[in-house]
Amino acid sequence: MLELRDLKALPGLELEVWQYRTRPVWRIFHAGASMFVGIFDTLREGHHSPVYRLPERVDGTLYRAFSAVVEQVLDDAEQVI
């Protein structure tokens, strides 16, 4: 089974993993020009919640808003990979 550190060594793959200092509300992944967003709530963890694809577009207001959320969270997070 591959671990995240093993994936980082693959050619052509950029991978960063961050540990949050606060409990997240959103689970957010960037892949190419899309962002995938899931929700942590009182009923389920992020890996059990629906995931929504947000493409980066000219009218992608929601994409830009989640990008700002990511920046704010990473300002106070620790990069582990």
Residue pairs with C-beta under 8 A, 6 or more apart in sequence:
4 15
4 17
4 81
5 81
7 13
7 15
8 15
8 81
15 81
16 79
16 81
17 79
17 80
17 81
18 73
18 74
18 77
18 78
18 79
18 80
19 77
19 78
19 79
19 80
20 73
20 76
20 77
21 76
21 77
21 78
22 73
22 76
23 40
24 40
24 46
24 73
25 39
25 40
26 37
26 38
26 39
26 40
26 46
26 66
26 69
27 37
27 38
27 39
27 40
27 46
27 47
27 49
27 51
28 35
28 36
28 37
28 38
28 66
28 69
28 70
29 35
29 36
30 36
30 70
33 55
33 56
34 53
34 54
34 55
34 56
35 53
35 54
35 56
35 63
35 66
35 67
36 51
36 52
36 53
36 54
37 51
37 52
37 54
37 66
38 46
38 47
38 49
38 50
38 51
38 52
39 46
39 49
39 50
40 46
40 49
41 49
54 60
54 62
54 63
54 66
55 63
56 63
57 63
